[in-house]
Amino acid sequence: MNRTITTLLLAVGALVALSVAMLASATMLKQSDHLMHSWVQTQAIACVIGFVVLALAARIDYHLLERFAWPVYGVTVLLLALTLSPLGKNMNGAQRWLFHTQPSEFAKLGLVVALAWFGARFQHRMGSFLSGVLGMAAIAAVPVALIIVEPDKGTAALLGVVTFLLMLVAGVRWQHVVIPAAVCAVGFALLVSQSPYAKKRVTTWLDSMSRPVDRKDADRDGNLQVNESLYALGAGGVSGTGLGRGAHKFNIPEQHTDFIFPVIGEELGLPFTLGVVGVFVVILVCGASVTHSAPDTFGMLLAGGITFLIAAQAAINLCVVTALLPNKGMPLPFVSRGGTGVVLMLGLTGLLVSVARQGITTGSRTRVSGDPFGTVDTDMPG
């Protein structure tokens, strides 16, 4: 397990380092006479804070979250409610900000912790539809509903997917999950159809699937970001244009946030884009290993929820920027600009390390003290 932890931390560290470099490149024209744009400085500070949070989370006993699962969940719901109050800040038609942070990011942790607690506490009842599906769905319903109201349908859908996956890991029968999942999918589709903005994104995506991309119509048909993203990826080719030398990136709105991946493709080429995908696969494998080796049910569900969250968010972002899914604002974990997001993701990584360390202690009956990498290698031959 030592090597799993080391591999996980190296993978995450590589993505964070790439994030700062690509953000500096993506904001090059905005830098004026300054050596570094303020966004880069803010992101670098957030990364430092995030690594401190990671180190602290890795050293604590994750069972503290089990003891305080409901206070964490309650604070999450409270923050989401305050976001919708006059204290929240409305930007671009969505009210998602509270005191310069996005509570919907913290809701990811709050929901996973609450679901893990419930699944561990009522493990013997997970085979029951009432206790299993309805119990866990009720926990997810409140934060998801508040996030939908903001509106942030992408994050709401992400949390819904993670909830259903955790149900299966917790022991809920898949027969019990199929119908509720289908009902939620239909309900979500109806919700999208009632929003002109979201409906337009879906219809333009479907339209683009049935005809060749016409660059001059990109702005008119609402697919500007995705179309320019594809052009940037194509312009990079195999070798890329070189760091800081990309030109198409400046045609992509918000290229420093949800569409940072095309900037990587244009400037660093195919090896780096495939490398990013490969690193997320490595994180997924490491998370699955930690989940499998967790010493108890709560640890298993906590690690599984965190792994699902990171992997699903990355998959959605990568599918959006390559036109495999309709355009939806979903940051690429560890890479996209966003202080709240990077601190949360690094904190979640620290919790994965905490679960892994407890697995080492239990599996080898060796006490781990002070070293976040543990002391005994138990998963790979020396």
N, C-alpha and C positions, 0 to 999 in steps of 0.2 A: 504493500500500500504506500510505502514511502515514495516509490517511483511514480505512482499514480498522482500523488500530491504534487511532486516536483514537476511532472509533465503538465498538470493542470495550471500551476502557477506560471510556468514558462509560456504556455499558450496564451493565457490572459495578459501577461506582461507584454508579449509581442503585439497583441492587438491594441493595447493602450499606447505603446510607443508609436505604432503606425498611425493611430488616431491623431496624436499631436502633430506628427509630421505632415499628414494629409490635410489637417485643418489649417496649418500654416500655409500650405500651398493653395488651398481652396479660397482663402481670404486674401490672397496676395494683392489684388487690386484695391482692397479696402485698407491696406496698411498705411498708405500715405507716406509721411516722412518717418513713421515709427518703424523700428526694427521688427516689432511683433504686434499684430493686431490684438486688441483687448480681448477678443473672443478666445484667442489662443492662450493668452495669459490666464483667463478665467478657467479654461478647460484644464490647463496644466495644474492650477491650484486645486481644482476639483479632483484631479487624478491623485495628487499627493494626499489629500484628505481621504480619498477612497482607499488608498493603500494602507493608511493608518487604521481605517475602519476594518479593512480586511484582516490586518494583523491582530486587532483586538478581538474580532469575531472568531478568528482561528484559535485563539488562546482560551476563550471562555468555554464552559461546558454548555453545549447547545440545549441541554435539558432545562436551562433557565427560561428559554422560550416556551417550553412546555408548561412551566409553572405560571407564566404570565401571558399565556396565549390569548385569553379573553381581554385583558387590558390592552394588549397590542392591537387586537381586532377592534376594540371599542374606540381607541384613539384613531385608527384608520378611518372608521366610519365617521367619526366626528370631524376629522380634517376634510373629508370629502364633502360633508354637509356644509362646513364653513366656506369651502371653495365656491359653493353655489349661493352663498350669502353676499351681502354688500362688501364683505371683506375680500372676496375673491376678485381677481383681475380678468377682464375680458379682452382677449386678443384674437383678431381675425375671426370674430364670430363665435368663439368658443371660450368658455369660462373654466379654465383649467389651472390657473395659477393662484397660489396663496403664499404671501410673504416670500416671493421670488423662488418658490419651489412648486413642483407638481405633485400634489398628494396622490394622484393616480399611480405614480411610480412606487410610493411607499405602500399603496394598497396591494401591490403584487406580493410583497413580503407578508403583510397582515393576513391576506387571504390564505396563502400557502401554510402559514403557521396554524391558523384556525382549522383548516381542513386536516392537517397532519394530526393535530390534537384530537379532533373528533374521530378520525379513522383509527387512531391508536386506542382511544378511550372505549370505543364501541366496536372493536375489531370483531368480537364474537357475534355482532348483529349485522355485519355488513352484507350478509346474504339476504337480509330482509329488504324488500323494496322501500318500506316505510322508514326504517332506520338508515339504510344505506344511501339510496338515491335521493329521497326527499330530504333527509337530514343534511347531507352535504350540499344539496342544491339550495336549501334554505339559507345556509351560511354564505354561499356565493351570491345569492340574489340581491342582498342589500348593497354591497359595494358595486356590483355590476350595474344595478339600476341607477345609482348615483352617477356613475361614470358615463352611462348612456345619456343622462340628462345634460351633461356638460356642454356639448356632446363630444364623446370620444368613442365612437363605435369600434375602432380598431382594437383599442386596449380592452374594451368590454368583450369582444370576440376572443381575444387572446386569453383572458381570464376564464372564459367559458370553456375553451378547449383544455386548458390546464386542469380545470375542475373535473371534467369528464375523464381525463387520463388518470388523475389521482383516484377517482372512484374505482377504476379498474385495478390499480395497484393496491388499493386498500382492501380489495376482496369483493367488491360489488359484482354481481353476476352480469355478464355482458348483455344477456337477454333483457335485464332490467334497465340497461343504459340506452339501448338502441332507440326505443320509442321516445323517451324524453329528449334525447339528442336530436332526433328528427323534428320534434315539435319546436325545440329551441331554434333549430336552423330555419324552419319555416317562419317562425316569429321574427327572427333577425332579418330575413329577406323582406318581410312585410314592413319592418321598421325602416329598412333602407329605401324601399319603394315610396315611403311617405316623406322622405327627405329629398327635395329637388337636387341639392348639391351632391349627395351620395349617389342618387339614382343616375345623375349625369355621368359620374365617374364610371359606374358599372356599364352603362350603355355605350360610352365611348370606347371602353376597353373591349367590349364584345364586338363593336364595329371594327376596331383595329385588327381583331383576329380574322376578320373576313375579307380584308382588303389590304393592299400594300400601304406602308407608311408614307404619307405625303408630308414632307417637312414643312412646306409652306402653309399647310392646313393645321399644323400642330397646335398653334395658339388658339385658332378658332374652334377646334373640336374639343378643347379641354385636356388634351393629352400632351401638353408641352413638356412637362417634366419627364415623362416616360420616353417620349420620342427622342428628346435631346440626350437622355440617359443612354439609349441604344446607340445613338450616333457617337457619343463619347467613348463607349466601350469598343465600338468598331474602329474609331480613329486610333485607339491605343494599340490594337492588333496584338501581336505576340510580344514585341519588345517594349512597347510603350513609347511615349514621346520624351520621357525624362521628367524627373521630379521638378515641379514648378513650371514646366514648359507646356502644360496642357492649355488648349484654347477653347475647346468645346465646353469645358466645365463651367465657364462663365455664362453660358446660355441656359444652364440648368438652375431654375429657381430653388433656393434653399439647398444648394449642393453641399453645404457644410453639415446638414443634419441628416434627414432621411435618405438623401441621395449622395452620400459620401462614397459609396462603392463604385459608381461610374468614374469618379475622379481617380480612384486607385487604378481602375482598368485603363483609363486613358494615359496616365502618366507612368505607370509601372508595368503595364502589360499583363498578358495572360498568366504568366507564372505567379504573379502576386494575387490576381483575382482567384485563381484556383487554390493558392496558398491560404487565402482568407477562408474559403469554404472548407478546406482541409483542417484548418485550426479549429473551426466550430465543430467539425466531426470529432476531432480529438477531445474537445471539451465535453461533447456528448458521451463519448466512450468513457472518459474519466468519471463523469457524473454517474453513469450507469454502474461503473465498478464500485463507486462509493455507496450507491444505493443498495447494491447487492450485498456489500460487506457491512452494512450498518448494524450496530449491535442490538437495536430494538426497533419496534414498529414505528415509533415517532420519528426516529432518525431516518429510517427507510423512506417514510412518506415526505419528510422535510427535504431530504436530498433528492428524491424523485421529483418533487414539485419544483425545486430550484432548477434542476436539469431540464425538465420539460419547458419551464419558463424561458430559459436562455435559448434553448434550441428552437422552440416555436417562434420566438420573436425574431431570431436571426433568419429563419426560413421564410417568414412572411416578408421581411425587408428585402431579402435577396430575390424573392419571386416578384415583388412589386417592381423593383428597378430593372428587371429583365422582362417585364410585361407578361409574366406568367400569372399574375393576379391583378385585380383592379387597383388603381393608385389609392393608397391609404397611408397616412403619416404614421410610420412605425420606425423608430430609430434602430440602427444596427448596434447591438450590444457591444459595449467597450470601445466603439469606434466613432459613432456619431456624436456631434456636439450636443452637450446637455449635462450640466453639472449634477443635477439630481439623479439622472439616469446612471451616470458612470459611478457615482458614489454608491448607489443601490446595488448595481451589478457587482462591484468589487466587494461590497459587504456580503452579498449572497455567496460569492466565491469563498469568502472567509468562513461562512457557515458550512459549506461543503467540506472545507479542510477540517473544521471542528468535528464533523461527523466521522470523517476518515480517521482522525486521530483517536477518537473513542473506539473505532473499530479495531485499530491496532492494539490499543490497551486491552480490550476484551479478548481479541483473538489470540494474543501472545501472552496474556496475563502479565504484561510488563507495564509498569507505570511510566507514562510519558510526562516529563516535567520540563517546561521551559522551552522545548524545541518543537516548533510548529511542524517540522518534518518527521517527528517521531524518532524512534531509536532502532526499530527492528523492521527489516524488509520481509513482508509475508506474502506478497503476491507474485513476485518474479524471482527466478533463480539468480544467484549472485554471479 
